[in-house]
Amino acid sequence: MQLDVDITGKTFQNAAGERHEVLTGLKFSLQSGQVAVFFGPSGCGKSTMLRILLGLDHDFQGHVTRPAKARAGMVFQEPRLLPWRSVEENVRLAAPDIDETKLSALFKLLELDAHRSHYPGELSLGLARRVALARAFAVEPDILVLDEPLASLDDALANRLREEIAMLVSSRTMITLLVTHNLDDAVRLADRVFLLSARPARILADLPVRTPRHARGDAEIAAIKASILRRASIAVADRSVS
């Protein structure tokens, strides 16, 4: 299974009729089993790129080739849960055919066992994010898209959820795309890190992370961070010269 992307341009028109370029020069391919992290500054166009990849936005130049009949799971920056439905109902609406064994295992991993009958208004942001993750994984996706899933969480909670995401993506062969401006997300989760420029977003570098996720100790993580920051500095310098 493969995702092929070649976005040569994407523009928006504001209320004054002015056109602004958002994306340019985004070309890459991803294989099943890969976790790609798109690391770039806030507002550079990462979420717009994800909408195009999911087929939610067709107004762009270029092409995107997705696997035929691929199931997609999406975790947005906000949990986007139906407030009048319980935690379990929110998940089952996305995956009505999921069996109880799989659902219970998913809830156990994400520490949602005690919250199955709770409503979104009764949940903390961290728990609501877990429900959004459960909903995305319950559909057994072929393509998983995570749009800043750890934003606005404190460091301790973000670290726990990051570990849970790592376990979930390792449990199923799929293409995973995560966008973030948090370097910890990139170094702990990625097989490949795409460095994005400021708007209009373009790929500055495509960096493979060769150390398996389970083997990334403190020393490896520090080395990966240093490598990414070094390459980012070089890429930005090269772009400013050109």
N, C-alpha and C positions, 0 to 999 in steps of 0.2 A: 504494500500500500504506500502511495506516495502523494505528496502535496507539492504542486509546482506553482510558483508565484512569480509574476513579472509585472509589477505595477510601475508604469512609466510616468504616471501623473495622476493627481487627484486635486481638484480645486473646489473651494466653496465661494458662494456669492453672498455678501452681506446685504443688509437692508438698504444700503446706499447704492447697491448695484456694483460694488467693487469686488473683484475676484481675488482670492488669496490661495496660493499654492500650499497644500498640506503635505502631500507625499510626492516623492520622486525617486526613481532609481532603486526600487525595492525588488530585488531578484534573488530567489533562493529556492531550494528544494529540500523537503524533509521526508525522511523515511519513517515507517512504522517503528515504534519503539524509541524514537528520539524525543528528548525534551529540549525545546528551543526557548531560550529566554531572550526577550528583546529589551535591552537596557538603554534607556534614554531619558532626557530631561522631561519634566512635566510639561504637558501641552504641545509635545512635538508631533502628535498625530498617531500615537500607538493605538488608541481605542478605535480611531477611524480605520486603521489598517485591519484590525480584527473584524470589524463589521464587513469589510470587503471580503476577507478570507472566508467568512461564514455565509456569504451570499446574501447578506442583508442590505448591501449597498452596491448597486450595479453602475453607478455614475462615476466611472473612472476610466483612465486610459491604460491599456495593457490587458492581461488575462490572468485568471486563476483557474487551475485545473485540480479539482478535488476528486478523491476516489468515488466511484459510482456507488450510490446508495449508502454512503458512509453516515453513521449516526454521530451527531455532534452533541457534546456537553459543554455548557457555558457557565462560568462563574463571573458575575459582573462586579464592578467596584462596590455597588450596593447589593445586599442580599436579594432584594426584589421578591420577597415572599408574600403570598396572599394573606392579608391579616385576618380574614374570617375563616381560614383553614388551619388545622393543627399542624404540628411539625410533620407527623406521619402523612397526613393528607397532602401537604405540599409536595412531599417526595413522591407519593404514589400518583399524583396527577401527572408528573413528568414520566414516571415509569409504572404504568398501571399493571404490567405483567410481572413485575419483580416478585420472586417468591419470598416467603417469610424468612427462610434461612439466610439468604443473601442480604435482605434488608436488616435483619438483626445483627449480622456480622458487621455491616457498614455502620450502623448506629453505635455498636460497641466500640469500634475503632475510633470513631469521632466523638465518643463520650456523650452520646445523645440518648442513651437508654432511658434515663430518668425524665426525658423531655418529650417523649413521643406524643403525648396528648396536650402539650402546652401550645399556646398560640404565639405568633411572632411578637406581639406586644409584651409578652411576659419574658422575652429572652434578652440577654445582653448582646452587644454587637458581636462578641466572639462566638457565642452560641448560634446566632443567626448566620454568621459566616460558615459555621460547621454544617448547618442545614442546607445552605446553598451548595456546599461541596457534596453533601450526600445526594442532593437532587441531581447534580451533574454526573456523579459516578453511578447512580442507580440506573441510568439509561444504558450503561455499558458502552460508552462512546468509543468510536474509532478515532475521532478528533476531539481533543479536550482543549478548551480555550479558557485561560485564567486571566482576567483583566484586573490587575492590582488587588489580588484577593486578600492581602494582608495589610492594606492601607488602614491607617488610623488605629491600629492595635498597639498596645504597649509591647516592649521588646520580649518580655517573657512569654506572653501569649502568642506573639508572632512566631517565636522560635518553636513553640509546641505545634502550632498549626503547620508550620513549614515541614516539620518532621512527619506529620500525618499525611501531608500532600506527597512527600517523598515515598512513603510506604504505599500510598494508593496508586501512584503512577508506576511504581515497580510491580504492582500486582496484575497489570493488564497491558498487553501490547497495543499501543495506540500512538498517535502523533499528538504531542502536547506542546502547546504554545502558551507562554506566560509573558505578559508585559509588566514591566516594573521600572521604577527609578531607584529601587533599593538594591544596593550591590550584594547584600547578604542573600537575597532571593536568588540572584544570578549564580553566585559561587556555590551555593548549597544544593541547588536543584538542577542546574543545566547540564546537558551534554554538549550544547553549543550556545555561545553567547553572541548575539548580534548587537553590536554597538550602533546606536542610532544618533544622528545629528539632531540639532535643534530644528524647528520647523523651517522649511519643509523637510520632513524626515527622510533621510536616505541612509543606507547601510555604510557605515564607516569601516567596519571590520567584522569578520566572521571568525570567532575564536572557538576552537574545539576545547572541551574540558575532558581530558583523557582519564583522570583518576575517577574510578567508580564512586557513586554517591556514598555508599556505605563505608568507603575507605577514606573519606575526607576528614581527617583530623584537623586540629588547630593549625599545625604547621602547613598542611596542604592547602587549607582555606586561605591562610595568609599569603601563600605563594601565588595562588590563583588570583586573589584580589590585586596583588601587586602587578601581576602580568596584565590583567584587564586594564588597570589604571595607566600602566605604561603604554599599552597599545592605544588606549583612548587618547592620551596626550599626543602620541605620534600622529594618529589619524586626524585629530583636530588641527595640528600644526601643518600637516600636509595639505589639508583642505584650505586653510587660510592662505597658504603660499600659492595654491593653484587658483 
